[in-house]
Amino acid sequence: MLPTASEVLTTWERGLGSAAGERALELAALARPELSEAERGALTAGERDLALLDLRERLFGPTVDAVLSCEGCGETLELAATMGELRAEGPGNADGSRTLLQGGYELRLRQPTALDLAAIADETMEEAIDDLLERCVVEARLAGRPVEVRELPDEVVAAVDAALAAADPQADLELGVACPLCGSASTIRFDIASFLWSELERYALATLREIHVLAAAYGWSEPQILALGSRRRLYLELIEG
């Protein structure tokens, strides 16, 4: 079901001044209103991102347009992708815990959740990696002896990262783009939460301006204006002449 303009504005208002992680949770609530707060927080990172992709398609259509700079020459590049291209293909086996054997270590892992991502969203990259590792390595043993997560060697940490990514490919979506000017190939990580928030904020501000114009011209209340649906645009055109 398509969220109403009022629901979109309420989500935007709740996210104002919030950290990036909290805004992503607000978007998840808009995308999956049938779930409880606890159920949305327990979604894996990939499940959350897939819900946000579905919400983005319902609100703004099936094509995403983005602008970025070439890492090789600085040329401005335009990137267009469909929702189908942004939905990852892979095993997607993100439920439950799993065991990883690497370099003599035995590790029990769980997938990062939406709450995990919210908690680390405003940390530095190094802090976020360490924090997420602590959260997702449920248990680590070497020769049967418990090991602190911070004591794991780099090659084991890399294996953990690879195992979590393979189990939930939607959570780490990367797009390849080639520069037509210098031929450099770049890979960018597509963060649907931040991308969708930017689009939703532009929509919210434009809608508020429309409400202001119509309220000033006709004296209608905000709920009355939002209830107009597509007729709102026709009234604006009449005002603008």
BAFI-3210 file (N, C-alpha, C; in Angstrom, 3 decimals, decimal comma, padded with zeros to 6 digits):
// residues 241
n [1|2|3|4|5|6|7|8|9|10|11|12|13|14|15|16|17|18|19|20|21|22|23|24|25|26|27|28|29|30|31|32|33|34|35|36|37|38|39|40|41|42|43|44|45|46|47|48|49|50|51|52|53|54|55|56|57|58|59|60|61|62|63|64|65|66|67|68|69|70|71|72|73|74|75|76|77|78|79|80|81|82|83|84|85|86|87|88|89|90|91|92|93|94|95|96|97|98|99|100|101|102|103|104|105|106|107|108|109|110|111|112|113|114|115|116|117|118|119|120|121|122|123|124|125|126|127|128|129|130|131|132|133|134|135|136|137|138|139|140|141|142|143|144|145|146|147|148|149|150|151|152|153|154|155|156|157|158|159|160|161|162|163|164|165|166|167|168|169|170|171|172|173|174|175|176|177|178|179|180|181|182|183|184|185|186|187|188|189|190|191|192|193|194|195|196|197|198|199|200|201|202|203|204|205|206|207|208|209|210|211|212|213|214|215|216|217|218|219|220|221|222|223|224|225|226|227|228|229|230|231|232|233|234|235|236|237|238|239|240|241]
n.u [000,841|000,490|002,089|000,443|000,490|000,473|001,484|004,071|005,074|004,951|006,826|009,151|009,240|009,631|012,155|013,756|016,642|017,563|019,904|021,598|021,122|018,766|017,006|016,903|015,540|013,069|012,288|012,066|009,876|007,898|007,987|007,363|004,811|003,201|004,679|005,891|007,706|009,864|010,083|010,781|013,255|014,664|014,991|017,214|020,135|020,049|017,353|016,097|017,073|015,979|013,268|013,258|013,976|011,686|009,822|010,826|010,373|007,580|006,992|008,497|009,024|010,459|013,095|016,377|018,271|021,483|024,267|027,762|031,330|034,076|036,652|039,062|039,468|037,839|035,601|032,122|029,734|026,823|024,530|022,281|019,887|017,779|015,152|015,191|017,850|019,023|018,222|019,654|021,179|021,539|022,358|021,089|020,627|019,890|018,922|018,977|021,806|025,243|028,029|031,504|034,552|037,872|041,272|041,889|040,207|036,968|033,920|030,844|028,322|026,089|023,753|024,055|021,643|018,833|018,738|021,380|022,717|021,658|022,810|025,526|025,712|026,664|029,266|032,875|034,556|036,384|035,578|032,960|033,349|034,667|032,726|030,545|031,625|031,923|029,242|028,252|029,790|029,018|030,190|033,540|036,124|039,243|040,955|039,105|039,062|037,625|037,742|038,438|036,707|038,103|040,646|040,934|042,719|043,677|043,151|041,122|039,107|038,620|037,577|035,229|033,832|033,529|031,931|029,550|028,741|028,317|026,162|024,087|023,612|022,219|022,718|025,094|025,417|026,909|027,725|028,887|030,617|031,668|033,923|033,336|035,137|037,844|038,009|038,250|037,272|034,935|033,755|030,936|029,343|025,979|023,834|020,809|019,256|020,220|020,025|017,252|016,249|017,140|015,654|013,060|013,079|013,305|010,847|009,100|009,643|008,881|006,177|005,283|005,656|003,717|001,417|001,530|001,117|-001,481|-002,977|-002,709|-004,022|-006,634|-007,404|-007,571|-007,119|-004,178|-004,728|-006,991|-005,889|-003,951|-005,646|-006,594|-005,183|-004,203|-005,483|-004,453|-002,263|-003,550|-005,004|-002,838|-001,751|-003,807|-003,617|-001,091|-001,546]
n.v [-001,189|002,237|004,769|007,544|011,102|012,501|010,588|010,314|012,897|012,924|010,931|012,150|014,418|013,227|012,240|014,462|016,119|013,811|011,086|009,354|006,583|006,403|007,684|005,835|003,778|005,009|005,192|002,470|001,873|003,225|001,775|-000,855|-001,013|-002,904|-004,428|-004,839|-002,543|-003,893|-006,075|-004,827|-003,781|-006,130|-007,026|-008,243|-006,590|-006,702|-007,391|-005,126|-003,190|-004,147|-003,770|-000,985|-000,416|-001,363|000,433|002,822|002,446|002,399|004,995|006,777|005,630|003,228|003,702|004,781|007,678|008,982|011,121|011,237|011,584|010,860|008,756|008,727|010,969|012,994|013,700|014,420|011,976|010,294|008,118|005,591|003,358|000,496|-000,709|-003,459|-004,004|-003,171|-004,904|-007,447|-010,449|-013,729|-016,106|-015,212|-016,191|-015,281|-015,759|-016,707|-018,191|-018,983|-021,202|-020,662|-021,859|-021,074|-020,805|-022,382|-021,331|-021,376|-020,010|-018,527|-016,958|-014,175|-012,421|-008,904|-006,587|-004,312|-002,680|-002,903|-001,573|000,971|001,660|001,948|003,841|006,518|006,340|006,358|004,847|002,881|002,490|001,596|-000,838|-002,363|-002,338|-003,596|-006,093|-007,029|-007,253|-009,156|-011,465|-013,982|-015,919|-016,968|-019,314|-020,922|-023,815|-024,892|-023,025|-020,047|-016,968|-013,506|-011,204|-008,985|-009,978|-011,503|-012,512|-010,631|-012,044|-013,782|-012,017|-010,888|-013,140|-013,488|-011,160|-011,676|-013,965|-013,044|-011,169|-012,818|-014,293|-012,492|-010,793|-008,504|-006,594|-005,294|-003,646|-003,034|-000,944|-000,860|001,480|003,030|005,455|007,472|009,278|008,974|006,287|004,957|002,568|002,404|001,465|001,814|002,016|001,507|003,146|002,693|003,710|006,338|007,518|007,333|008,824|011,412|011,883|011,734|013,886|016,051|015,775|016,202|018,887|020,207|019,563|020,824|023,493|023,653|023,280|025,609|027,614|026,984|027,092|029,788|030,917|029,817|029,288|026,776|023,908|021,974|019,077|019,084|020,002|018,035|015,926|016,374|015,086|014,326|016,540|018,695|019,717|020,831|022,967|024,514|025,258|026,889|029,006|029,971|030,919]
n.w [000,000|-000,781|001,026|002,615|001,877|004,269|006,062|005,075|005,545|008,337|008,971|007,982|009,658|012,164|011,803|011,640|012,708|013,831|014,277|011,590|011,710|013,236|011,524|009,462|010,736|011,082|008,408|007,858|009,442|008,048|005,702|006,481|008,076|009,244|010,931|014,292|016,443|017,579|015,863|013,457|014,179|014,415|011,860|009,389|008,044|005,244|004,804|005,808|003,982|001,605|002,113|002,171|-000,457|-001,770|-000,705|-001,755|-004,488|-004,555|-003,759|-005,431|-007,903|-010,348|-011,150|-010,387|-010,208|-010,038|-009,194|-009,430|-008,841|-010,987|-009,919|-011,156|-012,937|-012,088|-013,494|-013,864|-013,338|-014,427|-013,016|-013,620|-012,463|-012,199|-010,022|-010,076|-010,697|-008,388|-006,503|-004,848|-006,047|-004,893|-002,241|000,111|002,690|005,520|008,049|011,521|013,334|012,525|012,071|011,830|010,715|010,924|010,449|012,703|014,560|016,015|015,352|016,262|014,552|013,982|011,900|011,088|012,343|011,788|014,035|014,931|012,848|013,184|015,595|015,029|013,104|013,192|013,942|013,590|010,760|011,616|014,283|013,844|012,495|014,458|016,484|015,225|014,777|017,398|018,043|016,241|016,320|018,120|019,684|020,228|019,825|020,461|020,074|021,822|023,856|025,157|023,357|023,273|021,190|020,216|020,139|017,904|014,998|012,020|009,612|010,344|011,095|008,577|007,306|008,741|007,995|005,252|005,339|006,544|004,639|002,403|003,264|003,346|000,880|000,023|001,881|001,434|-001,001|-004,056|-006,823|-010,135|-012,182|-015,183|-016,442|-019,202|-020,165|-019,199|-018,925|-016,523|-014,108|-011,526|-008,288|-006,350|-003,178|-002,674|-000,677|000,377|002,451|003,145|000,625|000,044|002,163|001,502|-000,831|000,204|001,941|000,162|-001,125|001,046|001,767|-000,586|-000,619|001,721|000,959|-001,049|000,521|002,042|000,065|-000,898|001,448|002,095|-000,068|-000,133|002,448|003,491|005,679|006,668|006,669|004,967|002,570|001,988|001,563|-000,945|-002,948|-006,267|-007,261|-005,992|-007,391|-009,604|-008,473|-007,634|-010,082|-010,999|-009,214|-009,823|-012,297]
ca.u [000,000|001,265|001,904|-000,185|001,361|000,539|002,395|005,431|005,471|005,166|008,116|010,199|009,283|010,224|013,572|014,497|017,564|017,965|021,078|021,292|020,572|017,385|016,214|016,688|014,480|011,810|011,941|011,631|008,519|007,016|007,991|006,761|003,994|002,526|005,586|006,096|009,017|010,868|010,247|011,538|014,631|015,297|015,246|018,629|020,485|019,544|015,886|015,742|017,348|015,010|012,025|013,410|013,908|010,272|009,180|011,275|009,688|006,183|006,899|009,160|009,189|011,383|014,430|017,166|019,276|022,447|025,421|028,985|032,553|035,019|037,830|040,261|039,671|036,945|034,460|030,815|029,117|025,422|024,268|020,863|019,695|016,401|014,988|015,609|019,308|019,437|017,875|020,795|020,977|022,445|021,680|020,179|020,320|020,283|018,265|019,641|023,247|026,015|029,363|032,596|035,847|038,893|042,580|041,859|039,188|035,563|033,147|029,397|027,994|024,721|023,742|023,731|020,235|018,544|019,145|022,842|023,116|021,304|023,739|026,874|025,609|027,408|030,617|033,890|034,623|037,096|034,711|031,811|033,792|034,927|031,461|029,739|032,271|031,555|027,832|027,887|030,493|028,355|031,140|034,777|036,947|040,468|041,285|038,137|039,169|036,978|038,643|037,805|036,587|039,170|041,907|040,943|043,675|043,078|042,627|039,859|038,144|038,280|036,728|033,924|033,208|033,142|030,835|028,329|028,344|027,806|024,877|023,060|024,216|021,504|023,189|026,321|025,193|027,872|027,430|030,050|030,408|032,870|033,986|033,519|036,206|039,180|037,938|038,409|036,130|034,777|032,701|030,385|028,369|024,698|023,179|019,422|018,678|020,557|019,503|015,805|015,971|017,332|014,502|011,877|013,179|012,953|009,396|008,436|009,780|008,051|004,781|004,997|005,507|002,397|000,425|001,577|000,498|-002,923|-003,592|-002,758|-004,978|-008,004|-007,722|-007,776|-006,191|-003,241|-005,392|-007,851|-005,039|-003,351|-006,704|-006,921|-004,502|-003,663|-006,130|-003,627|-001,459|-004,421|-005,251|-001,611|-001,644|-004,769|-003,058|000,076|-002,002]
ca.v [000,000|003,473|005,668|008,825|012,265|012,810|009,626|010,662|014,105|012,551|010,235|013,162|015,251|012,437|012,035|015,721|016,244|012,497|010,472|008,601|005,279|006,581|007,995|004,580|003,052|005,674|004,757|001,077|001,895|003,622|000,698|-002,073|-000,607|-004,058|-005,025|-004,105|-001,885|-004,922|-006,886|-004,038|-003,714|-007,436|-007,313|-008,196|-005,419|-006,889|-007,329|-003,712|-002,487|-004,587|-003,079|000,411|-000,388|-001,494|001,701|003,829|002,219|002,803|006,447|007,592|004,960|002,095|004,062|005,634|008,489|009,535|011,815|011,034|012,028|009,809|008,727|008,885|012,296|013,974|013,966|014,134|010,811|010,053|006,699|005,232|001,942|000,113|-001,424|-004,842|-004,051|-002,887|-006,044|-008,356|-011,869|-014,511|-017,044|-014,499|-017,001|-014,351|-016,074|-017,562|-018,078|-019,945|-021,471|-020,454|-022,410|-020,337|-020,722|-023,014|-020,691|-021,727|-018,812|-018,547|-015,628|-013,800|-011,322|-007,561|-006,222|-002,888|-001,997|-002,834|-000,513|002,256|001,925|002,279|004,716|007,764|006,065|006,345|003,554|001,930|002,189|000,826|-002,204|-003,031|-002,496|-004,596|-007,382|-007,421|-007,595|-010,268|-012,680|-014,371|-016,699|-017,314|-020,268|-021,440|-025,055|-025,054|-021,949|-018,800|-015,906|-012,202|-010,840|-008,030|-010,701|-012,272|-011,997|-009,945|-012,969|-014,323|-010,918|-010,806|-014,290|-013,183|-010,157|-012,340|-014,901|-012,272|-010,574|-013,873|-014,763|-011,450|-009,908|-007,233|-005,654|-004,616|-003,536|-002,191|-000,717|-000,527|002,531|003,324|006,838|007,516|010,209|008,418|004,830|004,386|001,847|002,640|000,739|002,608|001,346|002,195|003,164|003,040|004,483|007,755|007,986|007,504|009,939|012,658|012,051|011,976|015,247|016,967|015,653|016,816|020,343|020,660|019,424|021,892|024,742|023,595|023,505|027,038|028,393|026,706|027,590|031,244|031,307|029,346|029,155|025,375|023,338|021,000|017,816|019,278|020,125|016,731|015,024|016,691|014,164|014,913|017,831|019,737|020,304|021,660|024,219|025,307|025,833|027,994|030,119|030,504|031,519]
ca.w [000,000|-000,887|002,173|002,310|002,005|005,689|006,681|004,649|006,270|009,738|009,025|007,809|010,860|013,238|011,532|011,667|013,819|014,334|013,671|010,368|012,062|013,663|010,329|008,748|011,446|010,741|007,051|007,952|009,989|006,942|004,712|007,023|009,236|009,847|011,902|015,535|016,520|017,847|014,650|012,480|014,643|014,253|010,448|009,031|007,256|003,889|004,825|005,947|002,733|000,607|002,436|001,769|-001,920|-002,129|-000,369|-002,704|-005,757|-004,401|-003,619|-006,445|-009,185|-010,436|-011,622|-009,509|-010,894|-009,094|-009,769|-008,670|-009,512|-011,358|-009,057|-011,961|-013,521|-011,488|-014,361|-013,288|-013,954|-014,102|-012,833|-013,615|-012,163|-011,904|-008,765|-010,299|-010,625|-007,016|-005,651|-004,979|-006,296|-004,061|-001,367|000,991|003,868|006,577|009,307|012,488|013,527|011,755|012,601|010,881|011,119|010,191|011,086|014,019|015,384|015,797|015,660|016,034|014,039|013,618|010,937|011,598|012,246|011,618|015,268|014,911|011,920|013,792|016,693|014,558|011,925|013,310|014,401|012,552|010,089|012,468|015,421|013,376|012,202|015,736|017,196|014,535|015,024|018,753|018,065|015,365|016,734|019,362|020,469|019,524|020,579|019,862|020,792|022,891|024,853|024,725|022,920|023,117|019,782|019,870|020,013|016,664|014,000|010,874|008,608|010,853|010,962|007,152|006,999|009,325|007,127|004,003|005,616|006,777|003,361|001,528|003,769|003,180|-000,130|-000,130|002,900|001,010|-002,439|-004,760|-008,233|-010,946|-013,168|-015,969|-016,915|-020,659|-020,517|-018,941|-018,941|-015,188|-013,551|-010,098|-007,596|-005,262|-002,337|-002,736|000,627|000,095|003,555|002,998|-000,663|000,160|003,068|000,753|-001,710|001,023|002,467|-000,930|-001,311|002,188|001,684|-001,702|-000,204|002,682|000,207|-001,682|001,572|002,379|-001,016|-000,943|002,678|001,986|-001,115|000,084|003,859|003,868|006,654|006,098|006,321|003,797|001,377|001,695|001,089|-002,344|-003,861|-007,495|-007,527|-005,388|-008,463|-010,446|-007,760|-007,676|-011,431|-011,091|-008,452|-010,536|-013,549]
c.u [000,885|001,028|001,248|000,830|001,528|001,507|003,852|005,934|005,756|006,496|009,263|010,354|009,941|011,730|014,407|015,391|018,037|019,236|020,646|020,658|019,121|016,486|015,924|015,598|013,116|011,348|011,448|010,214|007,508|006,894|007,237|005,909|003,305|003,391|005,643|007,473|010,128|011,130|011,025|013,000|015,386|015,505|016,750|018,882|019,926|018,033|015,409|015,931|016,371|013,657|012,096|013,411|012,461|009,523|009,563|010,559|008,232|006,037|007,371|009,448|010,327|012,811|015,104|018,207|020,182|023,592|026,616|030,177|033,453|036,241|039,119|040,508|038,761|035,740|033,158|030,149|027,663|025,184|022,764|020,748|018,225|016,348|015,427|017,115|019,818|019,042|018,913|020,348|021,984|021,663|020,720|019,785|020,727|019,722|019,156|021,136|023,945|027,391|030,392|033,868|036,919|040,174|042,629|040,826|037,809|034,721|031,670|028,968|026,489|024,790|023,481|022,255|020,083|018,939|020,664|023,303|022,808|022,316|025,106|026,892|026,474|028,804|031,605|033,938|035,284|036,247|033,550|032,186|034,002|033,619|030,612|030,311|031,888|030,105|027,538|028,678|029,951|029,319|032,352|035,608|038,174|040,921|040,380|038,140|038,484|038,009|037,846|037,798|037,718|040,532|041,999|041,941|042,958|042,477|041,308|038,764|037,692|037,347|035,317|033,163|032,707|031,951|029,514|027,819|027,742|026,423|023,750|023,546|023,513|022,054|024,414|026,310|026,176|027,509|028,711|029,704|031,732|032,798|034,208|034,674|037,591|039,194|038,086|037,116|036,099|033,655|032,227|029,399|027,083|023,997|021,745|018,836|018,961|020,008|018,004|015,473|016,117|016,142|013,248|011,896|012,828|011,443|008,649|008,485|008,919|006,572|004,397|004,849|004,143|001,290|000,357|000,850|-001,014|-003,630|-003,735|-003,829|-006,418|-008,395|-007,964|-006,752|-005,253|-003,915|-006,293|-007,023|-004,445|-004,392|-007,068|-006,278|-003,958|-004,307|-005,322|-002,808|-002,310|-004,730|-004,009|-001,436|-002,607|-004,241|-001,925|-000,303|-001,619]
c.v [001,252|004,332|006,963|009,951|012,637|011,874|009,919|011,883|013,795|011,831|011,216|014,008|014,503|012,264|013,294|015,787|014,924|012,030|009,632|007,254|005,359|006,912|006,721|003,746|003,685|005,278|003,315|000,985|002,289|002,500|-000,534|-001,756|-001,771|-004,751|-004,178|-003,452|-002,905|-005,769|-006,125|-003,933|-005,000|-007,825|-007,324|-006,951|-005,522|-006,829|-005,895|-002,972|-002,886|-003,921|-001,617|000,560|-000,485|-000,192|002,777|003,676|002,655|004,321|007,205|006,871|003,958|002,431|005,027|006,363|009,123|010,184|011,580|011,498|010,842|009,887|008,973|010,305|013,372|014,323|013,601|013,002|010,702|008,550|006,476|003,734|001,688|-000,602|-002,881|-004,997|-003,834|-003,988|-007,134|-009,775|-012,646|-015,390|-016,377|-015,279|-016,231|-014,722|-016,911|-017,306|-019,147|-020,085|-021,300|-021,030|-021,745|-020,280|-021,318|-022,418|-021,252|-020,558|-019,043|-017,122|-015,440|-012,603|-009,982|-007,253|-004,723|-002,099|-001,872|-001,675|000,867|002,644|002,404|003,346|005,958|007,574|006,218|004,954|002,508|001,518|001,302|-000,631|-002,984|-003,325|-003,592|-005,994|-007,909|-007,897|-008,909|-011,552|-013,051|-015,105|-017,017|-018,230|-020,659|-022,624|-025,237|-023,964|-020,684|-017,715|-014,608|-011,822|-009,903|-008,703|-011,499|-011,676|-011,446|-010,909|-013,606|-013,263|-010,783|-011,944|-014,092|-012,214|-010,802|-013,266|-014,165|-011,663|-011,620|-014,343|-013,766|-010,419|-008,576|-006,164|-004,864|-004,495|-002,563|-002,111|-000,322|000,529|002,824|004,749|006,839|008,410|009,587|006,899|004,169|003,701|002,054|001,778|001,585|001,759|002,157|002,045|003,635|003,899|005,972|008,325|008,271|008,657|011,272|012,922|012,395|013,398|016,270|016,957|016,386|018,340|020,904|020,609|020,516|023,242|024,789|023,860|024,992|027,879|028,202|027,213|029,113|031,691|030,967|029,208|027,728|024,938|022,346|019,668|017,946|019,331|018,778|015,749|015,275|015,719|014,893|016,244|018,988|020,461|021,209|022,986|025,119|025,976|026,997|029,220|030,796|031,114|030,719]
c.w [000,000|000,347|001,734|002,462|003,474|006,413|006,314|005,404|007,744|009,907|008,915|009,071|012,023|013,051|011,590|012,911|014,393|013,646|012,475|010,673|012,481|012,470|009,531|009,411|011,176|009,341|007,052|008,500|008,920|005,923|005,189|008,255|009,924|010,895|013,173|015,513|016,735|016,605|013,586|012,890|014,430|012,795|010,202|008,178|005,842|003,812|004,966|004,630|001,635|000,847|002,001|000,248|-002,400|-001,855|-001,378|-004,043|-005,683|-004,375|-004,855|-007,767|-009,224|-010,853|-010,658|-010,348|-009,847|-009,844|-008,857|-009,490|-009,811|-010,454|-009,838|-012,425|-012,948|-012,331|-013,651|-014,065|-013,509|-014,075|-012,788|-013,389|-011,876|-010,561|-008,905|-010,193|-009,199|-006,039|-005,887|-005,267|-005,449|-003,118|-000,399|002,233|005,118|007,944|010,211|012,592|012,704|012,372|011,494|011,491|010,276|011,016|012,474|014,962|015,018|016,275|015,381|015,716|013,939|012,683|011,612|011,379|012,014|012,861|015,362|014,031|012,492|014,862|016,205|013,468|012,006|013,902|013,252|011,935|010,976|013,662|015,002|013,107|013,491|016,475|016,563|014,740|016,410|018,811|017,337|015,616|018,109|020,288|019,612|020,418|019,762|020,711|021,998|023,933|024,332|024,419|022,813|021,631|019,360|019,702|018,704|015,678|012,773|009,862|009,048|010,756|009,512|006,756|007,559|008,427|005,838|004,222|005,823|005,471|002,429|001,958|003,525|002,170|-000,300|000,808|002,458|-000,503|-003,066|-006,238|-008,954|-011,977|-013,861|-016,495|-018,426|-021,081|-020,356|-018,911|-017,589|-014,748|-012,051|-009,559|-006,428|-004,470|-002,350|-001,393|000,443|001,203|003,391|001,696|-000,553|001,089|002,337|-000,167|-000,915|001,585|001,387|-001,163|-000,197|002,098|000,548|-001,324|000,788|001,985|-000,493|-000,668|001,932|001,326|-001,018|000,306|002,624|000,998|-000,752|001,559|004,311|004,914|005,968|005,766|005,094|002,517|001,002|001,155|-000,372|-003,330|-005,072|-007,842|-006,945|-006,457|-009,356|-009,774|-007,759|-009,037|-011,616|-010,358|-009,221|-011,883|-014,737]
res [m|l|p|t|a|s|e|v|l|t|t|w|e|r|g|l|g|s|a|a|g|e|r|a|l|e|l|a|a|l|a|r|p|e|l|s|e|a|e|r|g|a|l|t|a|g|e|r|d|l|a|l|l|d|l|r|e|r|l|f|g|p|t|v|d|a|v|l|s|c|e|g|c|g|e|t|l|e|l|a|a|t|m|g|e|l|r|a|e|g|p|g|n|a|d|g|s|r|t|l|l|q|g|g|y|e|l|r|l|r|q|p|t|a|l|d|l|a|a|i|a|d|e|t|m|e|e|a|i|d|d|l|l|e|r|c|v|v|e|a|r|l|a|g|r|p|v|e|v|r|e|l|p|d|e|v|v|a|a|v|d|a|a|l|a|a|a|d|p|q|a|d|l|e|l|g|v|a|c|p|l|c|g|s|a|s|t|i|r|f|d|i|a|s|f|l|w|s|e|l|e|r|y|a|l|a|t|l|r|e|i|h|v|l|a|a|a|y|g|w|s|e|p|q|i|l|a|l|g|s|r|r|r|l|y|l|e|l|i|e|g]
***
